[in-house]
Amino acid sequence: MRNTHFPGRSPVYSLNGMVSTSHPLASKASADVLSKGGNAIDAAVTAAAVLAVVEPHSTGVGGDLFCLFHQARNNKIIAMNASGRAPNSISIDKLENLGIKDSIPFQSPHSVSIPTGVAGWVKLIQDHGNLELKEILEPAINYAEHGYIVADVIADVWKREIEKLSSDHDCKNVFLPEGNYLNAGDIHYQPRLAETLKSIAEHGRAGFYEGDIAKSMIKKLNSLGGFHDLEDFANAEANYVDPISVNYRDAKVFECPPNGQGIIALMIMKILEGFDFTDLEPNSSLRIHLQAEATKLAYSHRDHYLADPDYANVPVEQILSEEYIKDLRSLIKIDSCIKDYKPELPIHPNTVYISVVDKDRNSVSLINSIFHSFGSGIVDPYTGVLFQNRGASFVLDPLHPNAIKGGKRPMHTIIPSIATKANKPYLSFGVMGGHYQPMGQAHVLSNIIDYDMDPQKSLDFPRSFYFDGVLECEQGIPHNVREELISKGHKIQICDLPHGGGQVIEHRGSKLIGGSDPRKDGCAIGL
């Protein structure tokens, strides 16, 4: 039991289903769907649609989706990749002719890959849902049309992004009404988005990717110089893929395969599995050091190899092999940092999270995203769609596996996860936060398995993240621990915003135990 002398949350327990999301309105809508006979897929898509309205800096119909679905009836795990592709006619040469040579600007139309999350919603409901799409989207339509109250964490992000929200006139009209950001407690309306959601509810996939809705989105992007056309939208498709997995202690952890960075989470887990955490305090400098070094090694592989497997050779099996992981682990020293590491595998040129479990113990781990806060900052005035900027993850080196090319999917940061134990459901979990997600997943999983934390405590616990030469620590990492890390050679910085968010639902016998990250506004609800 947690120490109730201090602030915090208790984990949520239930017998008949559980939902955990980053916003209470999404959690309630999702729980309501379960209560009226919907299954985990119905509830997860309901939550995703509500979050697309009430958490606009994180997700939206202009974004992408990845999903893992554990079917109880056959004990099978299904993975879905609903990430968007670059416009067919885009190329490095065309971008260079526009003066874009080093990287794709985050707020340009060229950062907008075709939003494919809606195709994922529709396919999941058609193939695995109990309810009709109209029922699923009704709560989101209601909040878009009649308004919702802006929550605290979201309001803080809104204030921080005022410059981006001011850059596009149509974006400013939607997200800076009366020329200013919205504060916590203000009511926000998105009537145009409500009409787009109604079109999807009525016509399914065609209600978004064809007709006037698609034409309007293309018109907006083309007006800014984008290469998008009707065929790009008509061809947007969500695909079922085979999940990848590794063992961590006595659990088996499943991720979606590349072009997502789930493989990087698995690498970190496997590297850390070789260390004994029994005598290490969970907030000790040595544990944080080991996590940072494992992250350094794994992310270097991400930057070298991760790309769309339709266009590049991503050596998944070799990267996750026991022999290769053992070699990587041997590079980690207890008292010093790895310097200037680059992977040497042969290669040929060629990132809101939702967890739901229903009464039948079907589990859904789903993540829906527009990448950076408020995505590209580009809004279509007719449809109310805020576009993602996932295309900015492409690189402009033609020899790199993640080089931009028409019809290609960029490297993705969003990763849902499911874990089993003894071939039975164990965890449905995920951690938000862009680049942080693989490290976040490994940290939460280790908290649960190595330190016997419940789902809520595993999410509450202080975090650190090594990225781009700096080990960023939350304020919960004590000063003496930070000093010890400096002595090992780490460059330490206190992060401005905490690392990510997250949700966890644990299966424990006949019980479900849920947690929701205090770094966000959400909650877990049990039935």
C-alpha positions as CSV (number, residue, x, y, z in Angstrom):
1,M,0.0,0.0,0.0
2,R,1.2,3.5,-0.8
3,N,2.1,5.9,2.0
4,T,-1.0,8.0,2.4
5,H,0.8,10.7,4.3
6,F,2.0,11.9,0.8
7,P,0.1,12.9,-2.3
8,G,-0.5,10.2,-4.9
9,R,-3.1,7.9,-6.3
10,S,-4.1,4.4,-5.4
11,P,-4.3,1.8,-8.2
12,V,-7.8,1.0,-9.5
13,Y,-9.1,-2.5,-9.1
14,S,-12.0,-4.2,-10.9
15,L,-13.4,-7.5,-12.0
16,N,-15.5,-6.6,-15.1
17,G,-13.3,-4.4,-17.2
18,M,-10.9,-1.5,-17.0
19,V,-10.0,1.5,-19.1
20,S,-7.0,3.9,-18.6
21,T,-6.5,7.0,-20.7
22,S,-4.8,10.4,-20.4
23,H,-8.1,12.3,-20.1
24,P,-11.1,11.7,-17.8
25,L,-13.7,12.4,-20.5
26,A,-12.1,9.7,-22.7
27,S,-11.9,7.3,-19.8
28,K,-15.6,7.8,-19.0
29,A,-16.7,7.5,-22.6
30,S,-14.7,4.3,-23.0
31,A,-16.1,2.8,-19.7
32,D,-19.6,3.7,-20.9
33,V,-19.1,1.8,-24.1
34,L,-18.0,-1.3,-22.1
35,S,-21.0,-0.9,-19.8
36,K,-23.4,-1.1,-22.8
37,G,-22.0,-4.2,-24.4
38,G,-19.0,-2.9,-26.3
39,N,-15.8,-4.8,-26.3
40,A,-12.2,-3.6,-25.7
41,I,-11.8,-2.5,-29.4
42,D,-15.0,-0.5,-29.3
43,A,-14.0,1.2,-26.1
44,A,-10.4,1.9,-27.3
45,V,-11.6,3.5,-30.5
46,T,-14.2,5.6,-28.5
47,A,-11.4,6.8,-26.3
48,A,-9.1,7.6,-29.2
49,A,-11.9,9.6,-30.9
50,V,-12.7,11.6,-27.8
51,L,-9.0,12.3,-27.2
52,A,-8.8,13.5,-30.8
53,V,-11.2,16.3,-29.7
54,V,-10.3,17.1,-26.0
55,E,-6.5,16.5,-26.2
56,P,-5.8,18.3,-29.5
57,H,-2.1,18.8,-28.9
58,S,-1.5,15.1,-28.8
59,T,-3.8,13.4,-31.3
60,G,-6.5,13.9,-33.8
61,V,-8.1,12.6,-37.0
62,G,-5.1,14.1,-38.8
63,G,-2.8,11.6,-37.2
64,D,-1.7,7.9,-37.1
65,L,-2.3,4.8,-35.0
66,F,-0.6,1.6,-33.9
67,C,-2.5,-1.1,-32.0
68,L,-2.0,-4.4,-30.3
69,F,-5.1,-6.5,-29.6
70,H,-5.0,-9.7,-27.4
71,Q,-8.0,-11.8,-28.3
72,A,-9.2,-13.8,-25.3
73,R,-11.1,-16.5,-27.3
74,N,-8.0,-17.7,-29.1
75,N,-5.2,-16.2,-27.0
76,K,-3.8,-14.5,-30.1
77,I,-2.1,-11.1,-30.4
78,I,-2.9,-9.0,-33.5
79,A,-0.9,-6.0,-34.4
80,M,-2.0,-3.1,-36.6
81,N,0.1,-0.5,-38.4
82,A,-2.0,2.5,-39.4
83,S,0.8,5.0,-40.1
84,G,0.7,7.3,-43.0
85,R,2.8,7.4,-46.1
86,A,4.5,10.3,-47.8
87,P,2.6,11.8,-50.9
88,N,3.5,9.7,-54.0
89,S,4.9,12.7,-55.9
90,I,7.3,14.0,-53.2
91,S,11.0,13.4,-53.6
92,I,14.3,14.7,-52.3
93,D,15.0,16.4,-55.6
94,K,11.8,18.4,-55.4
95,L,12.4,19.4,-51.8
96,E,16.0,20.5,-52.7
97,N,14.5,22.6,-55.5
98,L,12.5,24.4,-52.8
99,G,15.6,25.0,-50.8
100,I,14.9,22.2,-48.3
101,K,18.2,20.5,-48.0
102,D,19.1,19.6,-44.3
103,S,15.8,18.5,-42.8
104,I,12.1,18.8,-43.4
105,P,10.6,21.8,-41.5
106,F,8.2,20.6,-38.7
107,Q,5.5,23.2,-39.7
108,S,5.7,22.7,-43.5
109,P,3.1,20.8,-45.6
110,H,6.0,18.5,-46.5
111,S,6.0,17.2,-42.9
112,V,2.4,16.0,-43.4
113,S,2.2,12.4,-44.2
114,I,-1.2,11.0,-45.1
115,P,-3.2,10.7,-41.9
116,T,-4.1,7.0,-41.5
117,G,-5.4,6.7,-38.0
118,V,-9.0,7.0,-39.1
119,A,-8.5,4.1,-41.5
120,G,-7.3,2.2,-38.4
121,W,-10.4,3.1,-36.4
122,V,-12.7,1.9,-39.1
123,K,-10.9,-1.3,-39.8
124,L,-10.6,-2.3,-36.1
125,I,-14.4,-1.7,-35.6
126,Q,-15.4,-3.5,-38.8
127,D,-13.2,-6.5,-38.1
128,H,-13.4,-6.8,-34.3
129,G,-15.9,-4.4,-32.8
130,N,-19.4,-5.2,-31.3
131,L,-20.9,-1.8,-31.9
132,E,-21.5,0.4,-34.9
133,L,-19.2,3.3,-35.8
134,K,-22.0,5.8,-35.2
135,E,-22.2,4.7,-31.5
136,I,-18.4,4.7,-31.2
137,L,-18.0,8.3,-32.5
138,E,-21.0,9.8,-30.8
139,P,-19.2,11.0,-27.6
140,A,-16.4,12.7,-29.7
141,I,-19.0,14.4,-31.9
142,N,-20.8,15.7,-28.9
143,Y,-17.6,17.2,-27.3
144,A,-16.6,18.8,-30.6
145,E,-20.0,20.3,-31.3
146,H,-21.2,21.3,-27.8
147,G,-17.8,21.9,-26.2
148,Y,-15.5,20.5,-23.6
149,I,-13.6,22.1,-20.7
150,V,-9.9,22.4,-21.2
151,A,-7.9,20.4,-18.6
152,D,-4.9,21.6,-16.6
153,V,-2.0,19.9,-18.3
154,I,-3.5,20.5,-21.8
155,A,-3.9,24.2,-21.0
156,D,-0.2,24.4,-20.1
157,V,0.8,23.0,-23.4
158,W,-1.6,25.3,-25.2
159,K,0.2,28.3,-23.6
160,R,3.6,27.0,-24.6
161,E,2.6,26.5,-28.2
162,I,1.0,29.9,-28.9
163,E,3.7,30.8,-31.5
164,K,3.0,27.6,-33.5
165,L,-0.8,28.1,-33.2
166,S,-0.5,31.6,-34.6
167,S,1.5,30.7,-37.7
168,D,-1.4,29.3,-39.7
169,H,-4.5,31.5,-40.0
170,D,-7.0,28.6,-39.9
171,C,-5.2,27.0,-36.9
172,K,-5.3,30.3,-35.1
173,N,-9.1,30.5,-35.7
174,V,-9.7,27.1,-34.1
175,F,-7.1,27.1,-31.3
176,L,-6.6,30.7,-30.4
177,P,-10.2,32.0,-30.4
178,E,-10.2,35.8,-29.8
179,G,-6.5,35.7,-30.4
180,N,-5.4,34.0,-27.2
181,Y,-4.8,30.5,-25.8
182,L,-7.3,28.8,-23.7
183,N,-6.8,28.4,-20.0
184,A,-7.8,25.5,-17.7
185,G,-11.5,25.7,-17.2
186,D,-12.3,27.4,-20.5
187,I,-14.7,25.8,-22.9
188,H,-13.5,24.9,-26.4
189,Y,-15.6,24.2,-29.5
190,Q,-14.7,22.5,-32.8
191,P,-17.9,22.6,-34.9
192,R,-16.1,21.9,-38.2
193,L,-14.3,18.8,-36.7
194,A,-17.7,17.7,-35.5
195,E,-19.0,17.6,-39.0
196,T,-16.0,15.7,-40.2
197,L,-16.6,13.1,-37.4
198,K,-20.2,12.9,-38.5
199,S,-19.1,12.1,-42.0
200,I,-16.9,9.3,-40.8
201,A,-19.7,8.0,-38.6
202,E,-22.1,8.0,-41.6
203,H,-19.8,6.8,-44.4
204,G,-16.9,5.1,-42.7
205,R,-13.6,5.3,-44.4
206,A,-15.0,7.0,-47.5
207,G,-16.3,9.8,-45.2
208,F,-12.7,10.9,-44.6
209,Y,-10.6,9.7,-47.5
210,E,-12.9,10.5,-50.4
211,G,-15.3,13.3,-51.5
212,D,-15.5,16.8,-50.1
213,I,-13.6,16.1,-46.9
214,A,-10.6,14.7,-48.8
215,K,-10.7,17.4,-51.4
216,S,-10.7,20.2,-48.8
217,M,-7.7,18.7,-46.9
218,I,-5.8,18.5,-50.2
219,K,-6.7,22.0,-51.2
220,K,-5.3,23.3,-47.9
221,L,-2.1,21.4,-48.1
222,N,-1.6,22.3,-51.8
223,S,-2.2,26.0,-51.0
224,L,1.0,25.8,-48.9
225,G,3.0,23.9,-51.5
226,G,2.2,20.4,-50.5
227,F,2.4,17.5,-53.0
228,H,-0.7,15.7,-51.8
229,D,-3.4,14.5,-54.1
230,L,-6.7,12.5,-54.1
231,E,-5.0,9.3,-54.9
232,D,-2.8,9.6,-51.8
233,F,-5.8,9.8,-49.6
234,A,-7.8,7.2,-51.4
235,N,-5.0,4.7,-51.0
236,A,-4.4,5.3,-47.3
237,E,-4.6,1.9,-45.6
238,A,-4.3,0.3,-42.2
239,N,-2.4,-3.0,-42.2
240,Y,-2.3,-6.0,-39.9
241,V,1.3,-7.0,-39.2
242,D,3.0,-9.7,-37.2
243,P,4.1,-8.5,-33.8
244,I,7.7,-8.9,-32.6
245,S,8.6,-10.0,-29.1
246,V,11.3,-10.8,-26.5
247,N,11.3,-12.2,-23.0
248,Y,12.1,-9.9,-20.0
249,R,12.5,-12.2,-17.0
250,D,9.4,-14.3,-16.9
251,A,7.3,-12.0,-19.1
252,K,7.0,-12.0,-22.9
253,V,6.7,-8.5,-24.3
254,F,5.1,-7.8,-27.7
255,E,5.5,-4.7,-29.9
256,C,4.5,-3.6,-33.4
257,P,7.4,-4.2,-35.9
258,P,9.2,-1.4,-37.8
259,N,8.6,1.3,-39.0
260,G,7.7,1.9,-35.4
261,Q,10.4,2.0,-32.7
262,G,9.0,-0.9,-30.7
263,I,12.2,-2.8,-31.6
264,I,14.2,-0.2,-29.7
265,A,12.1,-0.8,-26.5
266,L,12.8,-4.5,-26.8
267,M,16.5,-3.8,-27.3
268,I,16.6,-1.8,-24.1
269,M,14.7,-4.4,-22.1
270,K,17.0,-7.2,-23.3
271,I,20.2,-5.3,-22.5
272,L,18.9,-4.5,-19.0
273,E,17.7,-8.1,-18.4
274,G,21.4,-9.1,-18.1
275,F,21.8,-7.0,-14.9
276,D,20.7,-7.9,-11.4
277,F,18.5,-5.2,-9.9
278,T,17.9,-7.1,-6.6
279,D,20.3,-4.9,-4.6
280,L,19.8,-1.7,-6.6
281,E,17.5,0.9,-5.2
282,P,14.9,1.9,-7.8
283,N,16.0,5.6,-7.7
284,S,19.8,4.8,-7.4
285,S,22.4,6.4,-9.7
286,L,23.6,2.9,-10.8
287,R,20.1,1.9,-12.0
288,I,19.7,5.2,-13.8
289,H,23.2,4.9,-15.3
290,L,22.4,1.4,-16.7
291,Q,19.2,2.6,-18.2
292,A,20.9,5.5,-19.8
293,E,23.7,3.4,-21.3
294,A,21.2,0.8,-22.6
295,T,19.2,3.7,-24.2
296,K,22.3,5.1,-25.8
297,L,23.1,1.8,-27.5
298,A,19.6,1.1,-28.6
299,Y,18.9,4.6,-29.9
300,S,22.0,4.6,-32.0
301,H,20.5,1.6,-33.8
302,R,17.3,3.5,-34.3
303,D,19.0,6.4,-36.0
304,H,21.0,4.1,-38.3
305,Y,18.5,1.4,-39.3
306,L,14.8,2.1,-38.4
307,A,12.7,2.8,-41.5
308,D,9.8,1.4,-43.5
309,P,10.5,-2.3,-44.1
310,D,8.8,-2.1,-47.5
311,Y,11.8,0.1,-48.6
312,A,14.7,-0.9,-46.4
313,N,16.3,-3.9,-44.8
314,V,15.7,-3.6,-41.0
315,P,17.7,-6.4,-39.4
316,V,15.1,-7.2,-36.7
317,E,16.2,-10.7,-35.9
318,Q,19.9,-9.9,-35.8
319,I,19.4,-6.8,-33.6
320,L,17.3,-8.8,-31.1
321,S,19.5,-12.0,-31.1
322,E,20.9,-13.1,-27.8
323,E,24.4,-13.0,-29.1
324,Y,24.2,-9.5,-30.4
325,I,22.4,-8.2,-27.2
326,K,25.1,-9.8,-25.1
327,D,27.8,-8.0,-27.1
328,L,26.1,-4.7,-26.7
329,R,25.6,-5.3,-22.9
330,S,29.4,-6.0,-22.6
331,L,30.1,-2.4,-23.7
332,I,28.4,-1.0,-20.5
333,K,30.7,-0.1,-17.6
334,I,29.5,0.5,-14.1
335,D,31.6,3.6,-13.4
336,S,31.8,5.3,-16.7
337,C,29.9,6.3,-19.9
338,I,30.2,4.8,-23.4
339,K,31.7,7.4,-25.8
340,D,31.2,7.7,-29.5
341,Y,29.5,4.4,-30.1
342,K,28.2,3.6,-33.6
343,P,26.5,0.3,-34.5
344,E,28.3,-1.9,-37.1
345,L,25.6,-4.2,-38.4
346,P,25.7,-4.7,-42.2
347,I,22.9,-2.8,-43.9
348,H,21.9,-2.3,-47.5
349,P,20.5,1.1,-48.8
350,N,17.0,0.4,-49.6
351,T,5.0,7.9,-31.8
352,V,-2.0,9.5,-26.8
353,Y,-1.9,6.0,-25.4
354,I,-5.0,4.0,-24.4
355,S,-5.3,0.7,-22.5
356,V,-8.5,-1.2,-22.3
357,V,-9.5,-4.7,-21.0
358,D,-13.1,-5.9,-21.3
359,K,-15.1,-8.4,-19.2
360,D,-14.1,-11.2,-21.5
361,R,-10.4,-10.2,-21.0
362,N,-9.8,-9.0,-24.5
363,S,-6.9,-6.5,-24.2
364,V,-6.2,-3.5,-26.4
365,S,-3.1,-1.4,-26.3
366,L,-3.5,1.5,-28.7
367,I,-1.7,4.7,-29.4
368,N,-2.9,7.6,-31.6
369,S,-0.7,10.6,-32.4
370,I,0.0,13.7,-34.4
371,F,3.7,13.7,-33.3
372,H,4.7,17.1,-32.0
373,S,2.4,19.2,-29.8
374,F,-0.4,20.4,-32.2
375,G,1.3,18.5,-35.0
376,S,2.3,20.6,-38.0
377,G,0.2,23.5,-36.7
378,I,-1.7,23.4,-40.1
379,V,-5.5,23.2,-40.0
380,D,-7.9,22.8,-42.8
381,P,-10.7,25.4,-42.4
382,Y,-13.6,23.4,-43.9
383,T,-13.0,20.1,-42.0
384,G,-11.3,21.3,-38.8
385,V,-8.6,18.7,-39.3
386,L,-5.2,19.5,-37.6
387,F,-2.5,17.7,-39.6
388,Q,0.3,15.6,-38.1
389,N,3.9,16.2,-38.9
390,R,5.2,12.7,-38.9
391,G,6.9,13.3,-42.3
392,A,9.5,15.4,-40.6
393,S,11.0,12.2,-39.3
394,F,12.2,11.4,-42.8
395,V,15.8,12.3,-43.6
396,L,17.1,13.9,-46.8
397,D,20.2,11.7,-47.3
398,P,19.3,9.4,-50.3
399,L,21.5,6.6,-48.9
400,H,19.8,6.5,-45.5
401,P,17.1,3.8,-45.0
402,N,14.8,6.4,-43.7
403,A,15.2,8.8,-46.7
404,I,12.0,10.4,-47.8
405,K,10.3,8.8,-50.9
406,G,6.8,8.9,-52.3
407,G,4.6,6.3,-50.8
408,K,7.0,5.5,-48.0
409,R,6.2,5.5,-44.2
410,P,8.6,7.5,-41.9
411,M,10.3,6.1,-38.8
412,H,7.6,6.3,-36.1
413,T,8.0,6.9,-32.4
414,I,4.6,5.7,-31.1
415,I,4.6,2.2,-29.6
416,P,1.8,0.3,-27.8
417,S,2.8,-2.8,-25.9
418,I,1.3,-6.0,-24.4
419,A,3.0,-8.5,-22.2
420,T,2.0,-12.1,-21.3
421,K,3.2,-14.4,-18.6
422,A,2.9,-18.2,-18.9
423,N,1.1,-17.6,-22.2
424,K,-1.6,-15.7,-20.4
425,P,-2.5,-11.9,-20.4
426,Y,-0.3,-10.0,-18.0
427,L,0.1,-6.3,-19.0
428,S,-1.5,-3.9,-21.4
429,F,0.8,-0.8,-21.2
430,G,2.3,2.1,-23.0
431,V,4.2,5.3,-22.3
432,M,3.7,8.5,-24.3
433,G,6.4,11.2,-25.0
434,G,7.8,11.0,-28.5
435,H,11.4,9.8,-28.4
436,Y,11.1,8.8,-24.7
437,Q,8.7,6.0,-25.3
438,P,11.1,3.0,-25.6
439,M,13.0,4.0,-22.5
440,G,9.7,4.8,-20.8
441,Q,8.3,1.3,-21.5
442,A,11.5,-0.4,-20.2
443,H,11.4,1.8,-17.1
444,V,7.8,1.0,-16.2
445,L,8.1,-2.7,-17.0
446,S,11.2,-2.9,-14.8
447,N,9.4,-1.0,-12.0
448,I,6.7,-3.7,-12.1
449,I,8.8,-6.8,-12.6
450,D,12.1,-5.9,-10.8
451,Y,10.6,-3.8,-8.0
452,D,7.2,-5.3,-7.5
453,M,5.4,-1.9,-8.0
454,D,1.7,-1.8,-8.8
455,P,0.6,-0.2,-12.1
456,Q,0.0,3.2,-10.5
457,K,3.3,3.4,-8.5
458,S,5.2,2.2,-11.6
459,L,3.9,5.3,-13.5
460,D,4.3,7.7,-10.5
461,F,8.0,6.9,-10.1
462,P,10.6,9.6,-11.1
463,R,12.1,9.3,-14.6
464,S,15.2,10.1,-16.5
465,F,16.1,9.9,-20.2
466,Y,19.3,9.9,-22.1
467,F,18.9,11.6,-25.5
468,D,21.3,13.5,-27.8
469,G,24.2,13.5,-25.3
470,V,22.2,14.7,-22.2
471,L,20.7,12.7,-19.3
472,E,17.5,14.7,-18.5
473,C,16.3,14.0,-15.0
474,E,12.9,14.8,-13.5
475,Q,12.9,16.8,-10.2
476,G,12.1,13.6,-8.4
477,I,15.7,12.4,-9.0
478,P,17.6,13.5,-5.8
479,H,20.5,15.9,-5.9
480,N,23.0,13.4,-4.6
481,V,22.0,10.9,-7.2
482,R,22.5,13.5,-9.9
483,E,26.0,14.3,-8.5
484,E,26.9,10.6,-8.6
485,L,25.8,10.4,-12.3
486,I,27.9,13.4,-13.1
487,S,30.9,11.6,-11.6
488,K,30.3,8.7,-14.0
489,G,30.6,11.1,-16.9
490,H,26.9,12.0,-17.6
491,K,25.9,15.5,-18.6
492,I,22.9,16.1,-16.4
493,Q,20.0,18.5,-17.0
494,I,16.7,18.9,-15.1
495,C,13.9,18.7,-17.6
496,D,11.4,21.5,-18.0
497,L,8.5,19.2,-18.6
498,P,8.3,15.7,-17.1
499,H,8.9,12.7,-19.3
500,G,5.8,11.6,-21.1
501,G,2.7,10.0,-19.7
502,G,1.4,6.4,-19.6
503,Q,-1.2,3.9,-18.7
504,V,-1.0,0.3,-17.4
505,I,-3.6,-2.4,-16.8
506,E,-2.4,-5.5,-15.1
507,H,-4.1,-8.9,-15.1
508,R,-3.7,-10.5,-11.7
509,G,-5.8,-13.7,-11.4
510,S,-9.4,-12.7,-11.8
511,K,-8.7,-9.1,-10.9
512,L,-7.7,-6.1,-13.1
513,I,-5.4,-3.4,-11.7
514,G,-5.1,-0.1,-13.4
515,G,-3.0,3.0,-13.3
516,S,-2.8,6.3,-15.1
517,D,0.1,8.7,-15.3
518,P,0.0,11.8,-13.0
519,R,1.9,13.7,-15.6
520,K,-1.3,13.9,-17.6
521,D,-5.0,14.8,-16.8
522,G,-6.4,11.3,-17.1
523,C,-7.5,8.4,-14.9
524,A,-8.2,4.7,-14.8
525,I,-11.8,3.5,-14.4
526,G,-12.8,0.0,-13.4
527,L,-16.2,-1.6,-14.0
